Amino acid sequence: MNSSGRPFLSRKEFGEALPAWLRGTAIGLPFGVIPVGGADVPTFMSYGLERKLDSKRKDPQFGDKGAIRGLAGPESAGSATTGIAMGALLALGLPISATAAIMLAAFRQYGLQPGPLLFDRSPELVWGLLASFFIAMIVLLIINLPFAPLWAKLLKIPDPYLYAASPCSAGWASMPPRRRSSSS
């Protein structure tokens, strides 16, 4: 698929991605309420399904050509899992993902018990949290749209340099702040 540098999908791209979004969402939703490893399992399952469906097409697009379905399906599966996991935490008190477990610990630290009674006892907290998720998505969209070309340019870095940079950046990030500031 050729990149045209547009931040939004064309009608054709949207129509091609829509079935993958729906399939990915259907795969990700059940994994949001069962503790199986977060969003990783449904993401890989969705990618495998999209790849299998693509191989049956007369003009396969996975590989050199690129397929929007290979991104749309797994991303929607991961997003569906994450959203439902947060719902399971708030409504049932079940920490399905690592993020939900950390939030459960924070709730418990403040004396709150996630579950059905949380909506009755602290409705302002629940609705404020849900509103903050919505606002965060809008802010992320506003912040990331201008930087999309920069993120795309990272793909042009040769693999050996990326492999070498990963341990270096991990080591730098793990330094105490005083040593980090003097080494940069």
N, C-alpha and C positions, 0 to 999 in steps of 0.2 A: 504494500500500500504506500503510495507516495504521500509525503508530508507536505501539506500546503501552508503550514504555519498559522492555521486558524485556531482560535481557542475553543470553538464549538464544532459539533459534528454537523455534517451536511445531512440532508434528508435521507440520502442513500445509506450513509454510514449509520445513521440512527436506526433505519429500518433493518440493517444487518445486525446491529448490536442488540436490538430489543429482544429477540428470542433468547439470546445468550444471557441477558440480564434476568429474564424470567426464569430460565433454567437454573442459573446460579442462585437466585433467590430461593427457589424451591429446594435446592440442595442445602443451602445454608440455614434455613429456618429451623429444621429439626435439630441441628447440631447446636443451636443456641440454648437449648434446655437440657442437654445431656452433657455430662463432663467427659469429653473425649479428647481434649487437647486444644481447645480454643478454635480459632478460625483456620488453622493450618490444614486440618483434614478436609473440610468441605472445599477449601480453595484448590487443593490438589485434585480432589474428585471432580470438581467442575472443569478444571483445565483438561483432565483426562477425557471427560465426556466431550468437550468441545473439539479436542484433537481427533477423537474417534469419529465424531460426526463430520468433521472436515475431510477426513480420509475417504469418506463415501461420496464426496462431491466430485463432479466431473472436472472441476478446476480447483484442486486443493490450494489453500492460501497459507497454511502454516509453514514455517521455515523461512525461506528467502523473501517471499512476497510480504509476509506479515498478515495477520488476521485480527481484525478488531474484536472478534468473538473470543480470541485467546486471552484478551485482557478484560473484556466486559464481563464474561461469565465468572471467572475467579474473583474479580473485585466485588461483584455483587454478592457472591457466596460469602466472602469474608465480612462484608458490611452487614449482611442479614444476620450472620452468626453473632456479631458483636452487638448489634441492636437488641436482638432477642435475649442475649445473655444479660444485658443491663435490665431488661424487663423482668427476667427471672430473678435477678437480685432484688429489685424493688418490690415485686409483687409476691414472690415466694420465699425470699431470703436465701436463695441458692447461689453461691458464688461459682459460676460455671467457668469463667476465664480468670486469668491471673489479675487482670485489671479489676474485675468484680471482687476478687478476694481482697485486694488492697482497699477497695472502697468499703467492703464489709468490715474490715478492721477499723477503718476510720469512723464508720457509723457506730461501731461498738465502743470506740474510744469516747465518743460523745454521748453514750448512753442510749443510742437509738437501735432498735431491732428491726431490720428490714423484713418485710412480710406484709400480709394483708392489713394489719393494724397500722402500719406506717402511714398509709393514706388517710386514716382517720386521725391519728395522733399528731402528725406533722405534715399536713397537706401543703403548707407553704414551702417546706423543704423539697418535697417531691416535685411540685410544679416548678419551683425555681431551678431545680436540677435539670428537669426536662427542657425548660426554656434556655438554660445555659448550653445544653447540647445543641440546640437549634442555632443559637447565636454563634457558637464555636464553628459550626459548619459554614455559616456565611462568612465569618472572618477568615477561615482557612481558604475559602474560595477566592476572596478578595486578595489575600496575601499571595497565594500560589499562582494565580493566572499570570501576573507579570513575570514570574520567575520560570515559567514552563520552558521557554527557549533555553535558559541556562541549564535546567535539569536535563533537557534533551542533548545538550552539548557534552554532558558527562559520558554519554554513550560512545563518543568518539575517542575517548581515552583508551589506548591499547590495554588489553587484559593484563599483561605482565606488570604494568605500572599500577593498575588497580590492586592486583594481588599483593604487591609490595607495600602499597599505601595502607592497606587494611590493618595489619598489625602495628604499623607506626602510629596511625591515628588512634587506635585502641590504647596503645601505651601512653600516648600524650594525654588522652582523655582521663586515664586512670591516675595521672600524677596529682599530688596535692596541689591546690591552687597557688601556693607560694612558688613552688618549683616550676609550675607551668608558665606563670607569667614571666619568669626570668629566662626560660628556654625559648620563648617565641621571638 
